[in-house]
Amino acid sequence: MASAMVERFLADEAATMRLGEDIAMALRPGDVVALRGDLGAGKSTLARALIRALADDVGLEVPSPTFTLVQSYDTRVPVHHFDLYRLSSADELDELGFPEVLADGAALIEWPERAEDRLPDTAVTIELVHRDDGRLAQITGVGPALERIARSLAMRAFLEASGWGAASRRHFVGDASARSYEIVSQPEEAPRVLMNSPRLVLGPPVRDGKAYAEIAHTAQTVAAFVGVDKLLRDAGIAAPQIFEQDLDRGFVLIEHLGVDGLLTPEGAPIVERYQAVAELLAFMHGRHWPDRVTVAPRHIHHMPPFDRPAMLIEAELLIDWYLPFFRGNPASDEERNAFRAAWNAALDRLDGTELTLMLRDVQSPNFIWRGERQGLDRLGVVDFQDALIGPPAYDVASLALDPRVTIEPAVERKIVEAYVASRAVAGHFDRAAFEEAYAIMGAQRHSKILGIFVRLDRRDGKPYYLKHLPRIRDYLRRLLVHPALAEVRAVYDRLGVLLETE
């Protein structure tokens, strides 16, 4: 694979520090960054800025590792700062713990030439050379690390075009997808959120020549976020204001709605806040929503339907990922056919059900509590780009059975009752039809989540999602008692889906 280069002119020390921040935002465990340059070129300035950005501590002491040879920092991505100037031979790298440190962290290496051929082929080299009155950073390498750094530099260019080029950048939050978010700050301005939403990689065809994401109607570009955001704000719902957007590259600069959420510091649900979300959902579900919205000149986002193929392929993640994980072997053709038949029978019962704008990912991280405000403005809403037109009960089941939070049955009923009461006040509401759709959609969602959380572990190297599996099974047990799911329950019993595995 041919090496690629990205260049950045650094007019002064502040620009060098910003480059350190930009690289820090792109860094992942296993990355190796080699720093080259003459004395005084700015290597130490860049290294300090990078480490401080990872630590989110501008005053962090970052001594030169000239005499210790390596300094390690327990930051968001653990980083190990090597100075190999005094290294006698490349073999001494083993005594310093390289490359073992790359298992859970990244390495920042000054005087990398002393390592000879010990650095991985995927190492990224940053060479600082004098150019006019400043420095030129020449960044070379191959593979994902260089691609991430190049994208981070493109994000800085987006900030510059938005009048925020001098802003500091700090990691805010990531999610189960490739999206990530940063807090950007500059003097005399309220902090904003920089959303990084690269175009979705579809993957191979899995059915009828289509990739999974196409069948499930997963948002493929940031235009979906922009479109749904416009719909919500036009309805008076506190989705973030969009200040700047680049639909082609997937960058959006948005309002920072706050950090307070629906949970106590210990992670327990605050019932009143969940009930407020339920009332917000009731308001949304009682409205008529268009199925398309203009997000830019000549660019219209079409709201996909939550149709039968999407529901089935999501539920089948349980068969594809969860079943082999806990049982040790894949489903047989007979088991798979029985699974599909049971779910088709359950989904048949949704024919003619109420349809509305369905946010789809209604869970605690996606709502911001703003208790000092009134009415709908108390709740900020984020992470809604996968919204569809579908059964409103799906959103209610997603909230009242939050997959990352233990919701006891009594609390679940309080959340559901808050929703039902709000819908009933607004007009005619078919409680029995809702309860049936709630059970079916809740079971479909949590079947999907069992599969997704295993997939995040097995495919994406994110094992921390597995801790939620017992809770998801418990939620499924509650839902599958509904008569509409009798066939699904029978199949799950035969497959052993609800058995404890830990």
MILUM-624942 format. One record per residue (C-alpha): residue number from 1; x negated, y, z; residue in one letter. Coordinates in steps of 0.001 Angstrom, whole numbers. Layout:
N
   n      xx      yy      zz res
 NUM       X       Y       Z   A
...
END
This chain:
502
   n      xx      yy      zz res
   1       0       0       0   M
   2   -1457    3360   -1036   A
   3   -2164    5930    1642   S
   4     -41    9087    1625   A
   5    -840   12576    2902   M
   6    1192   15341    4494   V
   7    -392   18761    5058   E
   8     529   21524    7450   R
   9   -1192   24924    7735   F
  10   -1729   26034   11333   L
  11   -2128   29783   11541   A
  12   -2888   29887   15270   D
  13   -2954   27924   18511   E
  14     838   28159   18875   A
  15    1248   26484   15486   A
  16   -1134   23711   16600   T
  17     949   23185   19726   M
  18    4127   22995   17659   R
  19    2509   20325   15505   L
  20    1796   18358   18680   G
  21    5493   18602   19598   E
  22    6532   17538   16109   D
  23    4366   14432   16290   I
  24    5572   13637   19821   A
  25    9184   13609   18616   M
  26    8260   10963   16019   A
  27    6102    8735   18211   L
  28    7125    5145   19007   R
  29    5503    2285   20938   P
  30    2788     672   18844   G
  31    1823    3862   17000   D
  32   -1832    4854   16771   V
  33   -2743    8463   16001   V
  34   -6401    9161   15233   A
  35   -7599   12759   15640   L
  36  -10531   14010   13586   R
  37  -12122   17417   13350   G
  38  -15176   19477   14270   D
  39  -15686   20880   17750   L
  40  -13235   23717   18241   G
  41  -10918   22510   15517   A
  42   -8009   22190   17943   G
  43   -7887   18453   18670   K
  44   -7564   18971   22429   S
  45   -4875   21629   21988   T
  46   -2864   19299   19771   L
  47   -3319   16340   22136   A
  48   -2222   18336   25200   R
  49     876   19663   23432   A
  50    1820   16170   22246   L
  51    1479   14630   25719   I
  52    3303   17498   27442   R
  53    6174   17232   24961   A
  54    6505   13496   25666   L
  55    6458   14242   29398   A
  56    8809   17237   29003   D
  57    6405   19143   31264   D
  58    4646   22197   29834   V
  59    2488   22464   32968   G
  60    1323   18847   33015   L
  61   -2398   18544   33686   E
  62   -3977   16823   30663   V
  63   -7705   16445   31352   P
  64  -10118   15437   28644   S
  65  -10852   11698   28780   P
  66  -14486   12297   27735   T
  67  -15898   10592   30837   F
  68  -13061    8217   31748   T
  69  -12711    7237   28053   L
  70   -8955    6796   28464   V
  71   -6153    8585   30309   Q
  72   -2683    7024   30442   S
  73     625    8850   30887   Y
  74    3951    7322   31912   D
  75    6015    9452   29552   T
  76    9189    8761   27526   R
  77    6945    6779   25183   V
  78    3927    5803   27307   P
  79     864    7325   25683   V
  80   -2792    6416   26152   H
  81   -5280    9160   25303   H
  82   -8665    7758   24256   F
  83  -11900    9698   23742   D
  84  -14441    7371   22154   L
  85  -17349    9845   21939   Y
  86  -19292    7992   24653   R
  87  -18369    4521   23424   L
  88  -21501    2401   22995   S
  89  -19905     -66   20610   S
  90  -16503    -852   19174   A
  91  -16403   -4018   21308   D
  92  -15940   -1850   24400   E
  93  -12419   -1044   23184   L
  94  -11335   -4427   24551   D
  95  -12502   -3420   28045   E
  96  -10394    -248   27766   L
  97   -7252   -2281   27166   G
  98   -6889   -1539   23470   F
  99   -4854   -2886   21654   P
 100   -2845   -4403   24557   E
 101   -1583    -950   25509   V
 102     274    -785   22204   L
 103    2783   -3386   23394   A
 104    4768    -718   25215   D
 105    3097    2561   24305   G
 106    1254    4616   21742   A
 107   -2435    5519   21442   A
 108   -3920    8932   20740   L
 109   -7585    8548   19783   I
 110  -10279   11186   19494   E
 111  -13561   10273   17734   W
 112  -11811    7318   16031   P
 113  -14848    6605   13834   E
 114  -16495    4996   16884   R
 115  -13787    2315   16785   A
 116  -15105    1181   13393   E
 117  -12569   -1316   11974   D
 118  -10669   -1912   15227   R
 119   -7798     444   14484   L
 120   -4724   -1053   12767   P
 121   -4100    -359    9102   D
 122    -935    1498   10113   T
 123   -2864    4093   12152   A
 124   -2090    7694   11237   V
 125   -5062   10035   10920   T
 126   -4760   13743   11603   I
 127   -7790   15717   10463   E
 128   -8051   19394   11405   L
 129  -10234   21420    9066   V
 130  -10994   25157    9000   H
 131   -8967   27017    6383   R
 132   -9025   30830    6086   D
 133   -8217   32211    9554   D
 134   -6523   29041   10741   G
 135   -6610   25268   10406   R
 136   -5238   22803    7889   L
 137   -3819   19581    9348   A
 138   -4205   16734    6877   Q
 139   -2069   13801    8009   I
 140   -2678   10489    6243   T
 141   -1524    6929    6685   G
 142     881    4249    5524   V
 143    4067    2770    6860   G
 144    6859    3789    9229   P
 145    4767    5941   11586   A
 146    3716    8310    8816   L
 147    7283    8346    7461   E
 148    8603    9341   10888   R
 149    6014   12087   11265   I
 150    6777   13411    7781   A
 151   10484   13518    8654   R
 152    9724   15305   11917   S
 153    7757   17934    9988   L
 154   10723   18292    7627   A
 155   12892   18912   10695   M
 156   10520   21698   11731   R
 157   10831   23191    8245   A
 158   14625   23026    8624   F
 159   14326   24900   11929   L
 160   12106   27513   10271   E
 161   14698   28059    7538   A
 162   17335   28425   10282   S
 163   15379   31101   12164   G
 164   14301   28644   14847   W
 165   10828   27819   13579   G
 166    9109   28734   16859   A
 167   11517   26711   19019   A
 168   10254   24052   21389   S
 169   11558   20556   20751   R
 170   12413   17944   23366   R
 171   13983   14518   23002   H
 172   17635   14574   24089   F
 173   19214   11244   23325   V
 174   19237    8439   20797   G
 175   21892    5829   20139   D
 176   22255    2346   18759   A
 177   21891    3665   15206   S
 178   19004    5502   13540   A
 179   20420    8861   14639   R
 180   18603   10904   17258   S
 181   19101   14243   18940   Y
 182   16746   16882   20329   E
 183   17170   19978   22470   I
 184   15566   22976   20770   V
 185   14916   26145   22766   S
 186   13559   29594   22146   Q
 187   13523   32763   24273   P
 188   16738   34752   24722   E
 189   18851   32103   22970   E
 190   21104   29375   24349   A
 191   19561   25961   23651   P
 192   20848   24118   20624   R
 193   20914   20493   19536   V
 194   19010   19317   16482   L
 195   20709   16262   15001   M
 196   18608   13892   12920   N
 197   20906   11657   10889   S
 198   19074    9899    8045   P
 199   21067    8302    5263   R
 200   22273    4875    6328   L
 201   20305    1931    4947   V
 202   23028    -388    3722   L
 203   21248   -3710    3813   G
 204   22001   -6748    1644   P
 205   25452   -7650     298   P
 206   27347   -9929    2669   V
 207   30774  -10240    1031   R
 208   32209   -9411   -2383   D
 209   28954   -7717   -3383   G
 210   29212   -5181    -536   K
 211   26986   -4555    2465   A
 212   28385   -4841    5995   Y
 213   28410   -1061    6465   A
 214   30455    -572    3307   E
 215   33108   -3063    4395   I
 216   33226   -1704    7958   A
 217   33327    1898    6663   H
 218   30314    3022    8689   T
 219   29345    6626    7931   A
 220   26547    6665    5375   Q
 221   25549   10337    5529   T
 222   25762   13255    7929   V
 223   28572   14699    5789   A
 224   30970   12489    7748   A
 225   29970   14211   10986   F
 226   30355   17645    9422   V
 227   33786   16775    8027   G
 228   35231   15315   11215   V
 229   33730   18173   13211   D
 230   35646   20640   11043   K
 231   38922   18754   11506   L
 232   38524   18630   15287   L
 233   37554   22282   15657   R
 234   40416   23391   13428   D
 235   42747   21524   15813   A
 236   41344   23383   18834   G
 237   39239   20477   20096   I
 238   35786   21289   21514   A
 239   33552   19634   18952   A
 240   30187   21409   18607   P
 241   29876   24470   16423   Q
 242   27624   23820   13430   I
 243   25095   26614   12902   F
 244   23077   25157   10020   E
 245   23258   21969    7973   Q
 246   21229   20112    5359   D
 247   23484   17370    4025   L
 248   20865   15952    1664   D
 249   18214   15360    4328   R
 250   20591   14730    7231   G
 251   19701   17621    9547   F
 252   22281   19627   11508   V
 253   21706   22375   14078   L
 254   24655   22383   16454   I
 255   25977   23847   19668   E
 256   24764   22298   22929   H
 257   27984   21484   24767   L
 258   26329   20519   28061   G
 259   25069   17452   29915   V
 260   27751   16654   32514   D
 261   29721   13542   31639   G
 262   32420   11176   32874   L
 263   30335    9270   35416   L
 264   28982    9772   38913   T
 265   25171    9860   39339   P
 266   25443    6168   40241   E
 267   27194    5373   36965   G
 268   30730    4877   38280   A
 269   33693    6266   36341   P
 270   35220    9518   37565   I
 271   38862    8560   37140   V
 272   40218   12090   36706   E
 273   37802   12753   33850   R
 274   38719    9525   32073   Y
 275   42367   10473   32452   Q
 276   41589   13882   30918   A
 277   40050   12116   27917   V
 278   43150    9942   27662   A
 279   45297   13084   27561   E
 280   43022   14551   24886   L
 281   43466   11369   22833   L
 282   47226   11639   23254   A
 283   47102   15172   21891   F
 284   45025   14035   18925   M
 285   47111   10962   18175   H
 286   50316   12963   18135   G
 287   49070   15171   15295   R
 288   49107   14664   11556   H
 289   45604   14543   10110   W
 290   44469   14898    6492   P
 291   42490   12029    5017   D
 292   39975   14339    3337   R
 293   38087   17499    4230   V
 294   35733   19816    2347   T
 295   32291   19889    3996   V
 296   30427   21920    1352   A
 297   31136   23306   -2115   P
 298   32008   20361   -4364   R
 299   31522   17953   -1434   H
 300   34605   16308      90   I
 301   34527   13757    2899   H
 302   37246   11125    2551   H
 303   38441    9579    5795   M
 304   38270    5790    5353   P
 305   41081    3525    6548   P
 306   40539     992    9324   F
 307   41770   -1766    7054   D
 308   41944   -5529    7374   R
 309   38507   -6253    5839   P
 310   36880   -3781    8247   A
 311   38633   -5260   11279   M
 312   37717   -8818   10327   L
 313   34074   -8268    9492   I
 314   33593   -6414   12772   E
 315   35222   -9198   14803   A
 316   33088  -11752   12968   E
 317   29960  -10249   14498   L
 318   30881  -12445   17463   L
 319   30586  -15526   15239   I
 320   27484  -14281   13416   D
 321   25414  -13103   16411   W
 322   26923  -13825   19815   Y
 323   27893  -17447   19274   L
 324   24417  -18617   18139   P
 325   22870  -16598   20983   F
 326   24732  -18205   23873   F
 327   25355  -21619   22320   R
 328   22072  -22153   20496   G
 329   23607  -23134   17162   N
 330   25762  -21376   14550   P
 331   29464  -21865   14010   A
 332   30564  -24639   11706   S
 333   32699  -23897    8641   D
 334   35691  -25319   10481   E
 335   35111  -23048   13498   E
 336   34629  -20016   11297   R
 337   37831  -20742    9376   N
 338   39787  -21196   12611   A
 339   38390  -17905   13904   F
 340   39474  -16037   10765   R
 341   42917  -17654   10732   A
 342   43564  -16707   14362   A
 343   42481  -13127   13801   W
 344   44501  -12774   10612   N
 345   47576  -13926   12506   A
 346   46931  -11348   15240   A
 347   46270   -8543   12773   L
 348   49482   -9370   10904   D
 349   51311   -8069   13966   R
 350   49849   -4596   13336   L
 351   51660   -4221   10000   D
 352   53665   -1027   10171   G
 353   51923     211   13312   T
 354   51321    3925   13901   E
 355   48195    5316   12175   L
 356   46240    8445   13012   T
 357   42726    9867   13235   L
 358   40813    7245   15204   M
 359   37511    8448   16672   L
 360   36366    4810   16867   R
 361   33494    5242   19350   D
 362   35401    6471   22396   V
 363   33125    5818   25372   Q
 364   31582    7803   28202   S
 365   28380    9076   26486   P
 366   30457   10788   23810   N
 367   32338   13221   26041   F
 368   30949   16263   27850   I
 369   32737   17464   30972   W
 370   33061   21239   31234   R
 371   35049   21618   34412   G
 372   34795   25392   34519   E
 373   36973   25595   31400   R
 374   40670   25055   30904   Q
 375   42873   22775   28807   G
 376   41342   20979   25847   L
 377   38178   23031   26214   D
 378   37235   21073   29342   R
 379   36048   18195   27178   L
 380   33320   18448   24585   G
 381   33457   15696   21968   V
 382   30397   14327   20154   V
 383   29313   11328   18055   D
 384   32444   10989   15936   F
 385   31015   10529   12434   Q
 386   32472    6996   12118   D
 387   36064    8182   12600   A
 388   38734    6453   10515   L
 389   42463    6507    9931   I
 390   43728    3637   12050   G
 391   45766    2475   15059   P
 392   45505    4952   17952   P
 393   45530    2104   20484   A
 394   41971    1289   19410   Y
 395   40672    4536   20908   D
 396   42606    4045   24131   V
 397   41265     508   24602   A
 398   37756    1778   23849   S
 399   38073    4366   26618   L
 400   39927    2363   29267   A
 401   37534    -592   28795   L
 402   34322    1396   28395   D
 403   31681   -1154   27330   P
 404   28833     473   29308   R
 405   30794    1145   32504   V
 406   32578   -1191   34894   T
 407   36256    -233   34773   I
 408   38308   -2125   37347   E
 409   41848   -3180   36323   P
 410   43500    -562   38535   A
 411   41413    2202   36979   V
 412   42134     847   33504   E
 413   45856    1141   34163   R
 414   45511    4719   35440   K
 415   43727    5693   32231   I
 416   46324    3972   30046   V
 417   49208    5486   32014   E
 418   47764    8978   31593   A
 419   47765    8417   27837   Y
 420   51256    6915   27709   V
 421   52740    9694   29860   A
 422   51259   12359   27581   S
 423   52541   10655   24444   R
 424   56002   10165   25940   A
 425   56288   13827   26921   V
 426   55448   14868   23354   A
 427   58269   12802   21832   G
 428   59417    9262   21040   H
 429   56812    6661   21956   F
 430   57178    2894   21540   D
 431   55517    1551   24670   R
 432   55864   -2138   23780   A
 433   54329   -1674   20316   A
 434   51506     302   21862   F
 435   50776   -2370   24494   E
 436   50578   -5047   21793   E
 437   48303   -2935   19592   A
 438   46186   -2083   22657   Y
 439   45560   -5778   23363   A
 440   44811   -6647   19728   I
 441   42575   -3669   19045   M
 442   40819   -3991   22402   G
 443   40056   -7655   21754   A
 444   38854   -6870   18234   Q
 445   36551   -4106   19510   R
 446   35038   -6120   22328   H
 447   34531   -9151   20109   S
 448   32579   -6836   17836   K
 449   30599   -5407   20742   I
 450   29545   -8854   21968   L
 451   28034   -9400   18535   G
 452   26527   -5920   18226   I
 453   24805   -6026   21612   F
 454   23201   -9381   20752   V
 455   22225   -8051   17315   R
 456   20577   -5016   18941   L
 457   18466   -7427   20975   D
 458   17650  -10015   18319   R
 459   17299   -7798   15241   R
 460   16404   -4368   16618   D
 461   14311   -5219   19682   G
 462   16652   -3518   22196   K
 463   17178   -6140   24935   P
 464   18678   -3716   27461   Y
 465   22087   -4050   25789   Y
 466   22339   -7675   26935   L
 467   23027   -6597   30518   K
 468   26491   -5465   29405   H
 469   27606   -8867   28099   L
 470   29255  -10139   31332   P
 471   31348   -6961   31506   R
 472   32472   -7332   27884   I
 473   33516  -10927   28475   R
 474   35524   -9807   31504   D
 475   37310   -7191   29407   Y
 476   38127   -9824   26798   L
 477   39618  -12088   29453   R
 478   41986   -9288   30481   R
 479   43038   -8570   26910   L
 480   43502  -12142   25726   L
 481   46329  -12823   28171   V
 482   48687  -10897   25880   H
 483   51019  -13279   23966   P
 484   50082  -11648   20657   A
 485   46569  -13069   21077   L
 486   47496  -16649   21978   A
 487   45841  -18121   18863   E
 488   42714  -16028   19326   V
 489   42509  -17084   22975   R
 490   42791  -20764   21993   A
 491   39954  -20434   19493   V
 492   37770  -18561   21986   Y
 493   38417  -21261   24585   D
 494   37327  -23963   22124   R
 495   34197  -22012   21223   L
 496   33398  -21275   24881   G
 497   33157  -17562   24175   V
 498   34318  -16504   27622   L
 499   32064  -18830   29603   L
 500   29400  -17227   31763   E
 501   25937  -17745   30259   T
 502   23610  -16019   32738   E
END
